[in-house]
């Protein structure tokens, strides 16, 4: 799914929950942000240098697996930024 990351909850690091807006809103979870795959793209090297909070506001293609019985919709397997502006 491609959308904009509108919110990121970094309070439980290394676990992260983010909100992805793509016409609908999805809550997605990563058990350990450092283990999320950032596929090889021109932006991937920059993405690896991002902190959890820096994910807020970027557009990305996120691959995930749907889950049931959780407070979130899916477990993230990879994040590919489609637009990335690094913080100053």
HUHUFEN-V708962 format. One record per helix or strand of 2 or more residues. SS is the DSSP state (a for helix, b for strand). FROM is the first residue (numbers start at 1). LEN is the number of residues. If there is no record, write none. Layout:
BEGIN
ss:SS from:FROM len:LEN
ss:SS from:FROM len:LEN
END
This chain:
BEGIN
ss:b from:2 len:8
ss:b from:16 len:6
ss:b from:25 len:6
ss:a from:33 len:3
ss:a from:44 len:5
ss:a from:53 len:3
ss:b from:59 len:8
ss:b from:74 len:10
END
